[in-house]
Amino acid sequence: MTVCRPVNGAALSAAGGPLGELLGVTLAALRDGALRRGGPLPAGGPQDVARTLAAAVDGVLLPAEGVGAQSALAALVRAFAAGSADPADPCCAAHLHCPPLAVAVAADLAAAVVNASLDSWDQGPAAIAVEDEVLATLAGLAGLDRGCAAGTMTSGGTASNLTALHLAREHAGARVNVFCSQLAHFSVARAAGILGLGEDAVVRVAVDRERRMCAGELDAALAASDRPAVVVATAGTTDFGSIDPLPAIASVARRHGAWLHVDAAYGGGALLSRRLAGLLDGLGQADSIGLDLHKLGWQPVAAGVLLVRDRVLLAPLQRRVAYLNAPDDEAAGYASLLGRSLRTTRRADALKLAVSFRALGRDGLGALVDTCHDLTCHAAATIAAHPRLELDGEPVLTSVVFGYRAGDDVNAALRRRLLREGRAVVGRTEDDGRVRLKLTLLNPHARPADVDALLDAVVGAGDREAGA
């Protein structure tokens, strides 16, 4: 039976063999599910999605006897696609949730087929070499010394922040206080809690009118601290895309002997754009940097990256395990990546990045960034000119925060109406305690007319909720 056959590259025929057959079934089911959905997300709500999935398995996910590979794939993938939010739809614009590049998806499939793991050389020889080259390329792009820098692929910004704070604490050799802006990602405080520092070890520093951490306030807070310090600067806040003044913060951190980590999970993608890369000037002065290429990089999840300016800073992660990285093996050149990550088993997530880099080049990827930035500027101008919408500040990257001119209840309800009707996925946040709406535009194939149609849907839903 096809379902029982192991998959490997050598077993694939010119027509793809059993995997090729199953890919055909999968692609057809994805297409059928998308047609059933008919929009950016399924209409009806959570209960309808759950019922559709239950019906796809006749109420029994693990039957006594299997139904076969093709039947299982066709039914579940069709229901899965029908019940999913589609980031490739121009009306799906709530989160940092990108439509992945087809070439990256294909490369990710290759990584799954080979099924390498990077915790020892003999499980992933080529995977280790690919990750090394991808990380060196990103280090150079970020302004770090390629010869000294190192890093690891992570599951995303949350894992990168956790790992960076762990390294910083171990480097300090003592309990540390963590300084970040009022708008820093929630994972910073959660990481402090996980590491045993306590969330009360996190000091929130005031932001300026442009929602950037105030370097002067940081200087004063560090001067008042009685512990070693870690400074977390944000290059691209989740809601507004604001970027802290990295050169000034680096100078303050250096003066106080603090470790500087830059959470560039969102804004790091601006490095690909020659137009926007200057927003991240000073990034190369950091001790550690977090990037997420499954945001402004158009990669399938997960494609997180943690970089450190010097590989010696990764020493706290190093472990010696006889069955993975015996010292005489490593001395002979058979190196593992066990000592670079909090994880042991790790898939070859760098392959899709390497393929995308080669396929599009920096200019090709940068053009995608610029297109999304242009769409965001168009959205902001349209919102500012609309009598029933109000703009909450000019965009920096590819997100725009705004509201329908009514109370918080209307803004919250109009978003839920759009979800329930399956018409649009619009983000929700708060600004000065008010419920606001957010568009995060990461679809480079969308056009200004698509953005206009999305905003028209928002206004229409707002009118109905407000009884206008």
ABEGO torsion letter per residue (X at the ends): XAAABBBBAAABBAAGEAAAAAAAAAAAAAAAAAAAAGBABBBGEAAAAAAAAAAAAGGBABBABBAEAAAAAAAAAAAAAAABBBAABAABAABBBBBBBAAAAAAAAAAAAAGBBAABAAABAAAAAAAAAAAAAAAAAAGBBAAABBEBBBAEAAAAAAAAAAAAAAAAGBBBBBBBBAABBAAAAAAAAAAGAEAAABBBBBBBAAGBBBAAAAAAAAAABABBBBBBBBBGBAAAGBBBBAAAAAAAAAAAGBBBBBBAAAAAAAAABAAAAAAABGAAABABBBBBAABBAGBBOBABBBBBABAAAAAAABBBBAAABBAAAAAAGBBBAAAABABBBBBBAAAAAAAAAAAAEAAAAAAAAAAAAAAAAAAAAAAAABAABBBBEBBABABBBBBBBBBAAAAAAAAAAAAAAGABBBBBBBBGGBBBBBBBBABAABBAAAAAAAAAAAAAAAAAAAGX
